[in-house]
Amino acid sequence: MASFLRQTFSTLFLTFVFVIIFAINPSYGDYDDPEEMPLRGTELAMLICNHTWYNKFCVDKLTPAGPDARASDITNSALRLAQTAADNTGVVITNLLEDPSSSMKQQERRILQKCQLDNNVTSTNILAAGNDLNSDSINSMIEDINTAGNATKSCQDIIKKTRFSASLSDKNMDVIRLCEICVVSTQFYTFEDFY
């Protein structure tokens, strides 16, 4: 009987010790199942790209993402690229408008001026979206990005079948695609993206 009690006590004591060890082990955390861990880095970038209309463009622009990149980091990267693309578009439009060797018709000038106005709206809203991202105003950020993308689409629509299409179309499409990537990436935000 005493042997049985000693064995039972030893078993209970060892069980208690193992429970304590597992309870205080720092590697035993929130994500005990690897499938529950949020994706990061290149895997997350690829997942985001798979949810866009422009997968190849997205992959080319966003990978390789840093190994610890969160969705908000990918949004920030796409926003910076969109701002650069919008700035480059603005330079091309200004150069076309100021080209002294170009014999531009009044209608063509109006088209470029409309694109210039659209580009100003795009740049302003991308900048505002970046500020919203930094202040965790995600809904406002999405609204700003959509406004930027729609302004660029407006320019894209009016330059079709004009001689400016070759100069501006690719640049406009870069902005449109990057705006879409920004919006899609917000669907993959986790709690960590807000801190």
C-alpha positions in Angstrom: 0.0 0.0 0.0 2.8 2.4 0.9 4.5 1.6 -2.4 1.3 2.4 -4.3 0.9 5.8 -2.5 4.6 6.6 -3.2 4.1 5.8 -6.9 0.9 7.8 -7.1 2.5 10.8 -5.3 5.5 10.6 -7.7 3.3 10.5 -10.7 1.2 13.4 -9.5 4.4 15.4 -8.6 5.9 14.7 -12.1 2.7 15.7 -13.8 2.6 18.9 -11.7 6.2 19.7 -12.7 5.5 19.2 -16.4 2.4 21.4 -16.2 4.4 24.2 -14.6 7.2 23.9 -17.2 4.8 24.0 -20.1 2.9 26.9 -18.5 6.0 29.1 -18.1 7.8 28.1 -21.2 8.2 31.2 -23.4 8.0 29.2 -26.6 4.5 28.1 -25.7 2.6 31.2 -26.8 -0.4 32.5 -28.7 0.4 30.5 -31.8 0.9 26.9 -30.7 -0.4 25.7 -34.1 1.7 26.8 -37.0 -1.5 27.1 -39.1 -2.7 29.8 -36.7 0.4 32.0 -37.1 -0.3 34.9 -39.4 1.5 34.9 -42.7 4.4 37.3 -43.2 6.9 38.3 -45.8 7.0 36.8 -49.2 4.2 34.3 -48.5 1.9 37.1 -47.4 2.9 39.2 -50.5 2.1 36.2 -52.8 -1.3 35.7 -51.1 -2.2 39.4 -51.5 -1.0 39.3 -55.1 -3.2 36.2 -55.8 -6.2 38.4 -54.8 -5.5 41.2 -57.3 -6.4 41.5 -60.9 -2.8 42.1 -61.8 -1.0 39.2 -60.2 2.2 39.3 -62.2 2.6 43.0 -61.8 2.0 42.7 -58.1 4.5 39.8 -57.6 7.1 41.8 -59.6 6.7 44.9 -57.4 6.3 43.3 -54.0 8.5 40.3 -53.9 10.7 39.6 -52.2 9.2 41.2 -49.2 11.1 41.3 -46.0 10.8 38.1 -44.0 8.8 39.8 -41.3 6.7 42.1 -43.5 3.1 42.4 -42.3 0.1 43.5 -44.5 0.5 47.1 -43.4 4.2 47.0 -44.5 3.1 45.8 -47.9 0.4 48.5 -48.1 3.0 51.1 -47.2 5.4 49.8 -49.8 2.7 49.9 -52.5 1.7 53.4 -51.4 5.2 54.6 -51.8 5.5 53.0 -55.3 2.1 54.5 -56.2 3.3 58.0 -55.1 6.4 57.6 -57.2 4.4 56.5 -60.2 2.0 59.4 -59.9 4.9 61.8 -59.5 6.5 60.4 -62.7 3.2 60.7 -64.5 2.9 64.3 -63.5 6.4 65.1 -64.9 5.5 63.5 -68.2 2.2 65.5 -68.4 4.0 68.7 -67.6 6.7 68.0 -70.2 4.1 67.3 -72.8 2.2 70.5 -72.0 5.4 72.6 -72.1 7.1 71.1 -75.1 7.7 74.1 -77.4 8.3 71.9 -80.5 4.9 70.3 -80.2 2.1 71.7 -82.4 -0.7 70.8 -80.0 -4.3 71.4 -80.9 -6.6 73.0 -78.3 -8.5 69.8 -77.7 -5.3 67.9 -77.0 -4.2 70.6 -74.6 -7.5 70.2 -72.8 -7.0 66.5 -72.5 -3.6 66.9 -71.0 -4.8 69.6 -68.6 -7.6 67.3 -67.5 -5.1 64.6 -66.9 -2.9 67.0 -65.0 -5.9 67.8 -62.7 -6.6 64.1 -62.3 -3.0 63.5 -61.5 -3.1 66.2 -58.8 -6.1 64.5 -57.2 -4.3 61.2 -57.4 -1.1 62.5 -55.7 -3.1 64.4 -53.0 -5.1 61.3 -52.1 -2.1 58.9 -52.1 -0.4 61.3 -49.7 -3.6 61.4 -47.5 -3.8 57.6 -47.7 -0.2 57.4 -46.3 -1.2 59.7 -43.4 -4.3 57.6 -42.8 -2.2 54.4 -42.7 0.2 56.0 -40.1 -2.8 57.0 -38.0 -4.6 53.7 -38.3 -7.6 55.2 -40.2 -8.0 52.3 -42.5 -11.4 53.1 -43.8 -10.4 56.6 -44.7 -7.2 55.2 -46.3 -9.2 52.9 -48.5 -11.5 55.8 -49.5 -8.4 57.9 -50.4 -6.8 55.1 -52.4 -10.1 54.5 -54.3 -10.3 58.2 -55.1 -6.7 58.2 -56.3 -7.3 55.1 -58.5 -10.5 56.6 -60.0 -8.8 59.9 -60.8 -6.1 58.0 -62.7 -8.7 55.9 -64.5 -10.4 59.1 -65.6 -7.1 60.3 -67.2 -6.6 56.8 -68.7 -10.1 56.9 -70.3 -9.6 60.3 -72.0 -6.1 59.6 -73.4 -7.2 56.4 -75.2 -6.8 56.7 -78.9 -4.8 59.9 -78.6 -1.1 60.4 -79.3 -0.5 60.7 -75.5 -1.5 57.1 -74.9 2.0 55.8 -75.6 3.5 58.3 -73.1 1.0 58.0 -70.3 -0.9 54.7 -70.5 1.7 52.5 -68.8 2.4 55.0 -66.0 -1.4 55.4 -65.4 -1.8 51.6 -65.2 1.0 51.4 -62.7 -0.8 53.8 -60.4 -4.1 52.0 -60.9 -2.6 48.6 -60.1 -0.7 49.8 -57.1 -3.9 51.4 -55.7 -5.6 48.0 -56.1 -2.8 46.3 -54.3 -3.1 48.7 -51.4 -6.8 48.1 -51.0 -6.5 44.3 -51.3 -3.7 44.2 -48.7 -6.0 45.8 -46.1 -8.1 42.6 -46.2 -5.1 40.7 -44.7 -4.5 43.0 -41.7 -4.3 41.4 -38.3 -4.2 42.9 -34.9 -0.5 43.4 -35.2 -0.9 45.7 -38.2 -2.4 48.3 -36.0 0.5 48.4 -33.5 
